[in-house]
Amino acid sequence: MFSPYWRHATPIAMLAALIAAPEARAQQSLPTVTVEAQRQPKPVRAPRTQRSERDRVTVRPVPRATPAAPVRSGTSPLQEAAPVAAARRVVESAPGATQVVAAESYRDTGRVSTIKDALEYVAGVFAQPKWGEDTRLSIRGSGLSRNFHLRGTQLYLDGVPFNTADGYGDFQEIDPGSYRFIEVYKGANALRFGANSLGGAINFVTPTGREANVNSASVDAGSFGFFRFNATAGGAQGPLDAFVSGTYQQQEGFRQHSSGQSERGSANIGYQINEDVETRFYFNANHIRQRIPGSVTRTAALTNPEVAVPANVINDQQRNIDSVRIANKTTWRIGEATTLEFGLFGVDRHLMHPIFQWLDYKYIDYGGFARVVDDRLIGGFRNRLTVGANVHNGDIDADQYANLPGAQKGALLSRTKDFAGNTSFYAENAFYVLPTVAIVAGTQFLHAVRERQVIVAQPGTIPGRQEFDLWSPKIGVLWEAAPGVQAFANISRSAEAPSFGEGANAQAIPFTSIRPQRATTYEIGTRGRLEDYRWDVALYRAEIRDELLCLFSSFGNCNVTNANRTVHQGVEIAGGAAILKSIFAHGAQPDRVWLNLAYTYNDFYFDRDATFGNNVLPGAPHHFVRAELLYRHPNGFFIGPNIEWVPEAYFVDSANTLKTDPYALVGAKMGVETKHLTFYVEGRNLANKAYISSASIIDKANPNSPLFEPGNGRAIYAGMRAKW
């Protein structure tokens, strides 16, 4: 356990506490960082048939005496021969914690159906499944009090917004097994998309028809009636290429009344108009039907985890979604140093959600975006300027009916028309004071509108309108210390306008009284990728004003409003190492025992709150560990154990009266990967441990508060994938 002074330490003090003296008490401030890094050769000009945005926005330094490398356009990084490496060059241009997760690292060696399966080795990400694909996700403590859906992290699909305009998101529409890679930007490091939230942004990137082995078929099956089939196809002919992916999935579920099925599809079609202009159309559709077992008491979760809440069964509670997304992105190379990217998108989403009432919500989201990147030498120094604008608007027709037994619609209880509008402008400039040292400064301005019209009112439903104007500056330094090694530091602001889910019980808190959440974050860290080692390490401290938290409740439900001051700080350590090599196979491609590790330390607390003092913020554990020891042979065989460990229970209420339960889950996997075929067998929770996977948050709990989601029992899965 870390000593109490940790709460008031800056990131550099936290690092000193870890390395030197945990018992120290002195505060320290973030120092000035003076850095220097390796020189890199001038990038080779890419052929015009393989232009890529990734080349354009890379943070690769250019020697002073050398003209700026020509910029290449392209709507997708996948026109490159090594798209994941190209993606890493882009995300690692940010002077802060970012990470690229390649699909090969999670898709071909085990079952993949939730966002947790894909991001379990990204430190700082706490993703805990509830039922089906629904997941409670928090990055650096974002959205801790959002007990349903998502807030505080912005999702993108191929760079196009996935959240609704008011910030709400739903992981049931995410199909992690269908993406080429996933980009994770923590906090203000997501300014590349104009994103600006405490949790940052996650961008899911699909392949294009120009990628090798784009055709594939996979089947997964296992415990609790799980079955998944995915097929992809693609190709290119001259300037035209296309890719399509389709997934069918079903499961009976570990708990009663947790069955579900889904059909998801994605496609993109690209056309190279000429050697400087390319356009790409994106399509995404989802049909999801999922039953909800409900939250139970702590005792029930740990002693009888398979049982559903009786009311959920009687009223057949569900969350069902039909959605269609269409987008276009066009990239135009203007001269040798400037690239313009612009596009439009539209979303039609229907939520059919019989719970305590029958929610029938129809969302229409629409908007556009434009961005200019200019990468050239100025006075012999490399300078990269990014300027962009986003418009994201949304209309919500929200009808609520009585939910009769069997999920039958009863009488209309309320009808509102909501509008959320967001217009943002952002700019970021990276100036290389040395060939390998960049000073990066940026800012974002957001104008947000939240407006509600009440057509049919029920108690607590009131109309209103709010407008917010929010500035968020940022400054940082990035140092390429050696080939494949970087260090960084930054100070940034983030600001989040509230969604319509805040102040949900207007009798207690009208949504028009909710203020935006603001935070100032200090961050320092390092990352590197060498032959036998890789690491991503960050220390951060976020000082937050008006955090959107559960401060009181009514009818047993959390009501989210603004806290005064809170602090989120922590340590994120992720990486891997070849701890043994050349055991049975020697030469240029030896066998290895590879250690994967993701450790997160969270220290979130109220800062002298009038009601809760310096209590710990509920909803996240102090320590979260995910580790895997995997033996790999050059012939493709792999085998090894893994563990998920929460060594200390965490609070589920702001009053700090009720906790979850600590747990350790042991799993294992084995299989064979070849060039065209992959087979795996995976076991999860092999000790059949009863544990709490996720928990809802409330202001003050009691032992009978139904806040807990039991985790799955022992499970075995197997699958195969063919690609060509």
N, C-alpha and C positions, 0 to 999 in steps of 0.2 A: 504494500500500500504506500502511495506517495504521501509525503508529509503535508500538513495544511498550508504551508507557505506557498506551495505550488500554485494555488489559486491566483496569487497576485504576481506571479512571475511572468516576464516576457518570454518569447520563444527562445532567445539566446540563453536566458536564465534556466529555462527548462532543460536545454541541452547540457548546460553545465551541471545541473542537478543530476542528470542521468549519468554523466561521465565521472563527476568528481565527488560531490558531497551531498547526498540526499538530505542531510540534516541541516544544510545551510538555510539561512532565513533572509538574506539580503535580496532586495529587488534589484533587477538590472534592466537597462533599457536597450533597445535594438541598436546596435552600433552601426556606424558607417561601414559598408562593405567595399573593400578594395580588392579587385579580382583581376586575373589574367588567365588566358587560355591558349590552347594550341592554335597554330595557323593551319588553315586548310587550303587545299589547292583550289584553283578556279574551277567552278562547276563546268562540266562539259555541256555544250549546247545540245539539247535533245533534238532528235529528228522531228520534223513537223508532224509526222503521223503519230507521235507519242507525246504530245503536249500534255502538261498536267499542272493544275493549280498547285499541287504539292511542291513542284519545283519553284513556282513563283513565290510562295510565301515562306519558304524555308529560312531558318535563321542562320544559315551557313555564312560565316563572315567572308567578305571579299577584300583582298589586299588593297591598300590605298592606291597603288599605282596601276591597278588593273581596272578597266572599265567594268561597269556592272554587268553581271551575267544576264543574257537575254531572258525575258520573262515569257513563259509559255502558257497558253490558255488551256482550258479543258474543264468540263463540268464535273468530271469524276477523276479521282486519283487512280482509279483502277486501270487507266490506260498505261500505267507504268508496269514494268516487269516485276517490280517489288513494291506492291501497293502498301503493305503494312509498314515497311521501312520508310516509304515516302510520307505516310501519315504521321509516323513518329517525328520526322523532321519538322512537320508543321506544329504539332501540339507542343513539342519541346522548344518552340520559339517563344513560348510564354515564360516569363520569369517567375514561375510558381508551379504548384503541384498539378501535374497532368499525367495522363497515362493512356496508352493504346493497348487494347486487349484483342489480340488476334483470335479469330474463330477457332483456329487449330488448337489453341491452348485449352479450350473447354468443350468444343462440339464433338470431337471424334473420340474422346476417351471416357465419356460418361453420359448419363441422361441430362438433357437440357430442355427445360420447359419454363423456367422462371428467370427473372433478372438476377436472382441470387446465384443461380447456376453459372451465369456468365461473369459476374463481378465478384465472386467470393474471394479472390486473391488481390483485390484492390483495397488497400488500407484506407481507412476513413469512411468507407461505405458500409453502412449497417442495413442490410437488406434481409428481412425476415418474412417468409411466406405465411399467409394466413389460411387460405384455402384456395384450391385451384391454382391459377396463376396470379391471384391477387397478392400483393406484397406491400409491406410497410417499409418504405425506404427513407433513410436519413443520411445525408452527407454532412459531416461536421456539425451534427445536431440540427440540421434543417428540418422544418415541419414536425417537430417532436410532438406537438399536440394535435396534429391532424390524424384523427382516428380512422378516417375513411379516405380513399383515393390518395392523391399526392399533392403536396404543396412545398415550395421552397427549393425545388430543383427543376430546371427547364429541360425538357426532352426534345430531341430533334431526330428526324428520319431523313438522312441524306441532306442535312443542313436546313430542313424545312420544319417549322414548329410542329410539335406533336401535342403539346398541352393545349387546352382551351384558352381563350383570350384572357380569362380572369386568373389563369395560373393553375387550374385544376388538371390532373393527369390520371391515367388509369393504366396499370401494367398489364391488364388482360389483353390489351391490343398489341403488346410487344411479343415478337416471335424471335427470341434470341438465337435459335438454331439456323435462321435464314440469313444472317448478316455476315459480311466479310470480316469486319472488325468493329469495335466499339471504342469511341473516343470519350474519355472522362476528363472534364475540366472542373476542378474544385474551386468554388468561390468565384472571385472576380477574374480568375484566369480564363473565363469563358467569354471575355470581351470580343474575341474573334467573331462570335455570332451576335454581338450586341446584347448578350445575356448578362444579367446582373442580379443574382440572388445569392443568398448565403450558401446554399448547397452547390451552386454552379450549374453545369450543364452536362448532359450525356447525349452524344450523337451516335446513332446507329447507322452504319454505312452498308448499303447493299452492293453486291457485285454488278458489273456490267457484262455485256456480251463479249468484250474484248479480253476477258480474263481467261487464263488457262484453266482447264478442268472445271469449266463453268457448268457442265452437265452433271447431275448427281441424283441419287435416290437413296433414301435412308429409312429404316424401320427401327423403332424402339418399342419395347414392351416390358411390363413388369408388374410389381405389386400394386394392389389396390385398383386393379382393372386399368392400369395405364397402358395406352397405346398411342403411338405417334408415327405418322407417315409424312415424309417431306420429299418433294421432287423439285429440281431446278433445271432450267434449260436456257441456253443462250448461244449467241454467235454473232459474227460480224461479216458484212459484205460491203467492201469499199467504204464509203463514208457513214454507212448505217450500221448500228449494232443494237441488240436487244437482249434483255434478260427477264426471266419470269421465275417466280418461286411460289409454290403452293404447299400448305400444311393442313393436315387433318389430325386432330388430337381429341382423345376422350379419356376419362378416368372415372372410376366409381368413387374414389376418395377414401382416405383413411377413416374419416369420421362419417357418422350418419349424416344424410342430407348434405353431402358435399360433392355430388357427382356433377359432371359438366362435360361439354364438348365444344369444339370450336373449329371453324374453317377460316384460314387466313391466307391472303394472297398479296404478293407485291410484284411489280414489274417496272422496268424503265426502258425507254427507247431513246437512243442518242443519234444525232445526225450532225456531221461535220460539214457545215455550210461551205466554208473554205478553210484555208490553212490558218486563219486567225479567228474564226467564229465557230462555236459549237453550241448546240442546244440539246437539252435532254428533258423528256417528259417522264414524270413519276406517277405511279398508280399504286394505291394500297386499299385493300378492302378486308373487313373482318365481320364474321358472324359468330357470336359468342353466347352460349347459354350456360349459366353457372348457378347452382344452388348454394345457399349460405347456411352453414351449421350454427353460427352464432358464438358469441363470447360467453365464457362460463367463469365460475369462481376459481380461485387458485386451487382449492382442494379438489374440485371436480377435474380440473385440467391435469392434475398429477396422479389422481387415483382412478379416474374413469374417462380417459381422454377421447374415446371413440364416440361418446354420446353427444348428440346435438341438443340444442335448446328446444324444449317442447313447443314453444310458440313459433319458432322458426319452421318446424315441421308442419304444424297445423295450418299456418298461413302461407306455407310453401315459399318462404322468402328466397329471392333470387336477385342476381345482377346480370342482366342480359344487354348486349350491345350489338348494334349494327352500325357500321361506319364505312365511309368511302372518302378517300383523300386523292386529290389530283393536284399536281404541281408541275411547274416548268422552271428550269434554270438555264440561263444562257450566259456564256462567257465569251468576251471579245477582247482579244489582244490588240492594244493600241500602241503601236511603236514597239520598241525593244524593252521598255521598262515599266509599262503601265498596263494593267488589266482591269477591265470592268466586268462585274458579275451582277446579274439582276434576274428577278423571277417573280412569279405569282403563285398563289396556292389557294385552295378551297377545300373545306371539310364539311361533310354532312354526317352528323352523328346522332344516333337515337339510343337513349338510355331507357330501358324498361326494367324498373327496379322495385318490385313489391317487397317492402320491409314493414316498418311500423305503419306506413301508409304506402299506397301504390304510386310510386314516382314515375311519371311519364315525361321525360325531358328530351327536347329536340334542340340540338346545337347546330348552328351554321357559323363556321369560322372562315375568315377570308382575309387576305392581306397580300403584301408584297415586300420585296427587299431589294436593296442595291448596295454594292460595295465596290470601291476603287482601291486598288493596291498599286503603289508606285515604289519601285525598288531600284535605286540608282546611287551613283556616287555624287556627293555634294562636297566640293572643296577637297576632294581626295578621300573622303570618309564615306563609308556605306551608310545609307539612310533608307529605311523602309517605312512608308506612311500608309496607313489604312484608314479610310473614311467610309462610313456606311450609314444606312437608314433602314428602319424596319417599320412596317405598319401591320398590326395584328388586331383585327376587330372580331367580335363575336356576338351573335344574338342567341338567346336562350328562351325558348317557350317552355316554361316550367309548370306542369299541371300535377296536382297531387289529389289522389282519390283515396277513399277508404279501402283498405286491403281486407277483403273477406276471406274466410277459410278456403284454401285451395288456390290462393293467389288470384282471386276474382276481383275485378274492379267494382268498387261500390260507388257511392255518391261523390261528385266533385267537391273537394274541400277547399282548394285554393288554386288560383291561376295567376301567374306573374309573367311579365316579359322583361327580361334582363338584357342589358347591353354592356359589354366590356370593350373599351377601346384603348389601344396602346400605340403610341407613336414615339419612336426613339431614334436618336441620332448619336453616333459614337465616332470617336477618332482615337487612333493609337499610333505612336511614332517610336520606332526603334533606331537609335543613333549609335553607331559603333565608334566609341572613343578610342578603342584599340581594335585590331582586326578580329579579336575573339571576345571582346567585352562590349555588351550593348546596354545602354541606358534606355529603358522603355517607359514611356509615359502615355497616359490615355485618360479618357473621360467618356461618360455616357450621360445623356439627358433623356429622361422619360417623362412623357405627358400621358397620364392614365385617367380613364373615366370609368366609373362604375355607376350604373343607373338602373333603377328598378321601377316598373309600372305594375300596379296591382289591379288585376281585372276582377278576380274573386278572392276575397280575403278570408283567412281564418285567423283566430286570435294570435297576435304576435307578428303578423305579416304587414309590413308598412312600406310605402314607396319612398324613394329618395334618390339623391344623386350626389356623388363625390367626384372631385377632380384633384389630381396630384401632379406636382411638378418636382421631379427628383433628379438631383445631380449626383454623380458618383465618379470621383477622380481616382487615379491609380498611378503609382510610380514604382519602378523596380529595376533591378540590375540582373543581368544574365552573363555568366562566365563559363566559357567552354575551357575547362581546366586541362583537359587532355583528350585525345581521341576517344569518343564515346563517354566522356565524363563531363557533367555540368554541375554548377552550383548556382543558387539563385536566392534572391530576397525581394520582398515587396511590401508595400503598404497600400491598402486599397479600401475603398468604400463600396458597400452594396446597399441596395434599397429595394424593397418589395411592396408593391401595392397589394392591399388585401383582396382575397377572392370573395365570392358570394357565400362561401362556406363559413367565413368568419362571422361571429355574431349571429349564428344561425337561429337562436331563440331570441327574437326581437323583443319579446316582453322584458327580457333581462338586458340585452345589449343590441340595440338597433345597428345594422351593418353600417349605417351612415356615421356612426361614432367611432369606427375603427380607424386608427392611424396607420400609416405605412411603417414597416419595420426597417430600421437602418442599422448598419454595423460598420465598424472600422476594424479591419483585420491586418495583423502583422504576421508575416510568414517568412521563414527561412528554410532552406533545404538543399538537397543534392540528389542527383540521379545519375545512373551510369549503366552501360551495357558492354560487358567484356565477354570473352569467350566462355569463361567458366563462372562468371558472376554477373548479376544484375541487381540493381537496387533503386528504390524510390523512397526517399526519407524526407519528411517535412515536419516542422514544428510550427504551430500557429497559435494566435490568441485573437479572438474576435470579441470586441466590446460592443454590446448591442443596446440600442435604445428602442423601446416600444416593441419588443419581441412578441410575436403572436403566440400566446400561450393560454392554457386552460387555467384560469384563475378562480372560477366558480362554476357551479353546475345547477341544472334544474331538470327534474323528471329523470334523474339518473344519467343525463347526457352532459358531456363537456361543452361549455360555452367558451369560445376562444375570444379573447380580447387582448389588450396591450399590457404587458408588464412594463415596469419602469426601466430598470437597468438589469441586464444579465450578462454573463460572461460564458463564452465557449472557448476552450483551449484544449490542446491535445498534442499527441505525438502519433505520427503515421509511419510505419516501417513495413515496407513490402520488398520482396526480392527473391532471389533464388541463387543457388550455388551447387556446383558439381562437387559434392563432398567425397566421392570416390570415382575413379576412372580406371579404365583398362583392367577390369576384373577378369573377364573372360575373352574380350575382344580387344585387340591392340591395333596400332597403326593410326592412319589419318582419321578414322572414324571409330573411336573406341566406345565401349559401353560406359554408361554413367549411372550413378545414383544421384538423383537431382532432388534438392530440397527446395520446395516452394513454401513461402511464409508470408503471411499478412497479419501484422499486429497493430491494433488501434488502442490508444489510451485516450479516453474521453473525460474531461473535467468540466462539466457544465453546471452552473449554479446561479441562483438569484444573487444580486448584489445589493444587499441592505434593503430588501423589499419590505414595505410596510406591513404586509401580512405574513410572508413566508421567510423573512429575514435573509439568511445566507444558505437556505436549503438547497440541496441538490436538485437540479432539474430532472423530472421523471422522463423515462422513455428510452434510455440508452445505457448500456453497461459501462462501467469504468474501463474494463479490459475486455477485448474481444480478439481471439486468436484463431486463425485458420492455418493449418500446416499440412503438408503432404511430402512424403518421401517416396519417390517414384524411380524404380530401376528401368532403364531403357537400353535395349540392345540395338545395334545398327541394323539388324534384320527386321526391326519393327516391333518386336515383343516388348511389352511394358507390364509392370506389376508393382503394387505398393500400397501402403496404408495411408490414411489421412485422419485428421482430427479437427473438430470444431469445439472450441472451449470458451465458455463464459464462466470464469472462476468465481465471480462475485455477483450475487443477485442485484438487480437494479430496482429503483422505486418506480411505481406506476402512478403516484399522486404527488401533487405539489407540496402537500403537507408532510410528506415523507413518513407515512404510517404503514404502507403496504408495499411488499417487494415481490418480485418474481422468485425464481429458484435457480441457483447455479447449476450448470450441467457441462458434461463432456460427451461428445458423440464420436464414436469410432466408426470409420468406414474403410473400404478397400476397393481397388479396381485392378483389372488385368485385361489384356487384349493384345491385338496385333494391328499395327498400321503399316500398310504398304502403299505403293504409289497410287493404286486404283481401288483398294479395298481396305476397310477398317472393321474390326470386330472388337466388342468389349463386353465385359460382365462387371457390374458394379454393385456393391453392397453398401447400404446406408444405415446408420444407427444400428450396427450389428449387435450391440448389447441390449437392444430393445428398451432404451432408456425413456421413461416418461418425463417429458420436459415441456417448458413453455416456449413456443416458437416466437410469438408476438404478443404484445399487450397494448390495450387502449389506455389512454391517459385521462385522469380526472383531477379535480382540485383536492378533494379529501375522500379517501376510500375507507372501507371497512372490510372485515374478513369475508363478507358475503357479496362484495362488489363483483359483478360479472364482467371482468375486464380482460380475460386471458384466452389465448388461442393455443390449444395443445399442438405440439409438433407431431410429425408422423412417426409411427413405430418402425420396427425393422422392415427393411425393403430391399428387394433384389431386382435389378434391371439388367437388360441385355439389349444389344443393338448391333446393327451393321450398316455400313455406308459404302456405296460404290460411286466413284467419280471418274469422269473421262472427258 
